[in-house]
Amino acid sequence: MQSISSIIVLLSLIKLTYKLGIVPLVTIVAALSILYINETIFGILEKSCKFSVNEHNAALYRQQSQTNLDNLLVLSEALNNQNAFLHDYKQHLSVISQLLYEKKYDQVQELLSSISNECYVTLYRFKTNNQIIDAILNQKFIQASNKNVILDVRATDLSQVNIDAYYLITIMSNAIDNAIEASQKVGIQQIVSIKLSIEQYLFIFSVINPTEEPVVIIENNIKTTKDDKLIHGNGLKNIALALQKCDGDYELGYENGYFQFTAFIRLENKM
């Protein structure tokens, strides 16, 4: 609109000055040249803006696709481990039965302890009565363990969380992934604290993690220091977009070396 207005004004001035004989023809030609250059620049800027938006959206899509792929790989690994464990379960029971028959109780206790430890790693570690949340937490637990990060999860009964699975996965997975990544930079065996609860039809999801450096928060956004600013922070942008779609919001905080992300999502009143 501004470009069209400038064209109309410039053409009007050219026409008026030409009729009055104030400026020579060469000046009019120069003005028209300037007008052409102006329009060319506007066209380049417009295409540049469109390219930037498309590239930004592509970056968001690539990151979310990679997150989903990582989730599937970890879940696939967990499923394979579980199937392998269940495959051998009958054999374990047979051995235990034989040891009990032979009254070798010490060996039974040792074997049961071994099975229990294997079960702890292989099967679901967390259970919130919500299948989607359980799957996310347990696969992130495996992912964090592989990176020497400990997930400390505190959750209430979440059976009434009725948020769309796509948005729930986007919000929780990105937030936990960011926390794991930040904790790795601090050192091994760092703890990521996760709290999930329902309060007055509001689902509250909070993640707290240590950070290597202070986090600068401006208008509820993280000020990035990474060179690749197009990719970094897109996890938070994906979260923000998902929260908008499911009547939610979030808050960021930083204090004494710990960063906190908290999401608030209004639930449908079906409780």
Backbone hydrogen bonds, N-H to C=O, Kabsch-Sander energy under -0.5 kcal/mol:
donor,donor_aa,acceptor,acceptor_aa,energy
5,S,1,M,-2.2
6,S,2,Q,-2.0
7,I,3,S,-1.7
8,I,4,I,-2.2
9,V,5,S,-2.4
10,L,6,S,-2.2
11,L,7,I,-2.5
12,S,8,I,-2.2
13,L,9,V,-2.2
14,I,10,L,-2.2
15,K,11,L,-2.5
16,L,12,S,-2.4
17,T,13,L,-2.6
18,Y,14,I,-2.1
19,K,15,K,-1.9
20,L,16,L,-1.9
21,G,17,T,-0.7
21,G,18,Y,-0.5
22,I,17,T,-2.1
23,V,17,T,-0.7
27,T,24,P,-0.7
28,I,24,P,-1.2
29,V,25,L,-2.2
30,A,26,V,-2.2
31,A,27,T,-2.4
32,L,28,I,-2.4
33,S,29,V,-2.0
34,I,30,A,-2.3
35,L,31,A,-2.3
36,Y,32,L,-2.2
37,I,33,S,-2.5
38,N,34,I,-2.7
39,E,35,L,-2.2
40,T,36,Y,-2.2
41,I,37,I,-2.6
42,F,38,N,-2.3
43,G,39,E,-2.2
44,I,40,T,-2.3
45,L,41,I,-2.7
46,E,42,F,-2.4
47,K,43,G,-2.2
48,S,44,I,-2.5
49,C,45,L,-2.5
50,K,46,E,-2.2
51,F,47,K,-2.5
52,S,48,S,-2.5
53,V,49,C,-2.4
54,N,50,K,-2.6
55,E,51,F,-3.0
56,H,52,S,-2.4
57,N,53,V,-2.6
58,A,54,N,-2.3
59,A,55,E,-2.1
60,L,56,H,-2.2
61,Y,57,N,-2.4
62,R,58,A,-2.8
63,Q,59,A,-2.4
64,Q,60,L,-2.4
65,S,61,Y,-2.6
66,Q,62,R,-2.3
67,T,63,Q,-2.4
68,N,64,Q,-2.5
69,L,65,S,-2.3
70,D,66,Q,-2.7
71,N,67,T,-2.3
72,L,68,N,-2.3
73,L,69,L,-2.3
74,V,70,D,-2.3
75,L,71,N,-2.6
76,S,72,L,-2.5
77,E,73,L,-2.2
78,A,74,V,-2.4
79,L,75,L,-2.5
80,N,76,S,-2.4
81,N,77,E,-2.3
82,Q,78,A,-2.3
83,N,79,L,-2.6
84,A,80,N,-2.3
85,F,81,N,-2.2
86,L,82,Q,-2.7
87,H,83,N,-2.0
88,D,84,A,-1.3
89,Y,85,F,-0.6
89,Y,86,L,-0.5
90,K,86,L,-0.6
92,H,88,D,-2.0
93,L,89,Y,-2.2
94,S,90,K,-2.0
95,V,91,Q,-2.1
96,I,92,H,-2.6
97,S,93,L,-2.5
98,Q,94,S,-2.1
99,L,95,V,-2.5
100,L,96,I,-2.5
101,Y,97,S,-1.9
102,E,98,Q,-1.8
103,K,100,L,-1.2
104,K,99,L,-2.8
105,Y,103,K,-1.2
108,V,104,K,-1.6
109,Q,105,Y,-2.5
110,E,106,D,-2.1
111,L,107,Q,-2.4
112,L,108,V,-2.8
113,S,109,Q,-2.0
114,S,110,E,-1.9
115,I,111,L,-2.6
116,S,112,L,-2.5
117,N,113,S,-2.1
118,E,114,S,-2.1
119,C,115,I,-2.6
120,Y,116,S,-2.2
121,V,117,N,-1.4
122,T,118,E,-2.5
123,L,119,C,-2.4
134,D,130,N,-2.9
135,A,131,Q,-2.4
136,I,132,I,-2.3
137,L,133,I,-2.8
138,N,134,D,-2.5
139,Q,135,A,-2.1
140,K,136,I,-2.2
141,F,137,L,-1.8
142,I,138,N,-1.7
143,Q,139,Q,-2.2
144,A,140,K,-2.9
145,S,141,F,-2.4
146,N,142,I,-2.1
147,K,143,Q,-0.6
147,K,144,A,-1.1
148,N,145,S,-1.6
149,V,144,A,-2.6
150,I,190,Q,-3.0
152,D,150,I,-0.6
152,D,192,V,-2.9
153,V,151,L,-0.8
154,R,194,I,-3.0
156,T,196,L,-1.5
158,L,128,T,-2.9
161,V,158,L,-1.7
162,N,160,Q,-0.8
168,L,164,D,-2.4
169,I,165,A,-2.6
170,T,166,Y,-2.1
171,I,167,Y,-2.6
172,M,168,L,-2.5
173,S,169,I,-2.3
174,N,170,T,-1.5
175,A,171,I,-1.8
176,I,172,M,-2.5
177,D,173,S,-2.6
178,N,174,N,-2.3
179,A,175,A,-1.7
180,I,176,I,-2.6
181,E,177,D,-2.5
182,A,178,N,-2.3
183,S,179,A,-2.3
184,Q,180,I,-2.0
185,K,181,E,-1.0
186,V,182,A,-0.7
186,V,183,S,-0.8
187,G,183,S,-1.5
189,Q,148,N,-2.3
190,Q,148,N,-0.7
190,Q,187,G,-0.6
192,V,150,I,-3.2
193,S,191,I,-0.6
193,S,208,I,-2.4
194,I,152,D,-3.0
195,K,206,S,-2.4
196,L,154,R,-2.3
197,S,204,I,-2.0
199,E,202,L,-2.7
203,F,265,I,-3.1
204,I,197,S,-2.9
204,I,202,L,-0.6
205,F,203,F,-0.5
205,F,263,A,-2.2
206,S,195,K,-2.8
207,V,261,F,-2.9
208,I,193,S,-2.7
209,N,259,F,-2.3
211,T,257,G,-1.9
216,V,214,P,-0.5
217,I,215,V,-0.6
218,I,216,V,-0.5
218,I,221,N,-2.9
221,N,218,I,-0.7
223,K,216,V,-2.8
224,T,222,I,-0.8
229,K,227,D,-1.7
232,H,228,D,-2.1
234,N,231,I,-2.1
237,K,233,G,-1.8
238,N,234,N,-2.9
239,I,235,G,-1.9
240,A,236,L,-2.7
241,L,237,K,-2.4
242,A,238,N,-2.2
243,L,239,I,-2.7
244,Q,240,A,-1.9
245,K,241,L,-1.3
246,C,242,A,-1.0
247,D,244,Q,-0.9
248,G,243,L,-2.7
249,D,264,F,-2.4
251,E,262,T,-2.4
253,G,260,Q,-2.1
255,E,258,Y,-2.4
258,Y,255,E,-1.4
259,F,209,N,-2.9
260,Q,253,G,-3.0
261,F,207,V,-2.7
262,T,251,E,-2.2
263,A,205,F,-3.1
264,F,249,D,-3.1
265,I,203,F,-2.3
266,R,247,D,-1.9
267,L,201,Y,-3.0
270,K,268,E,-2.3
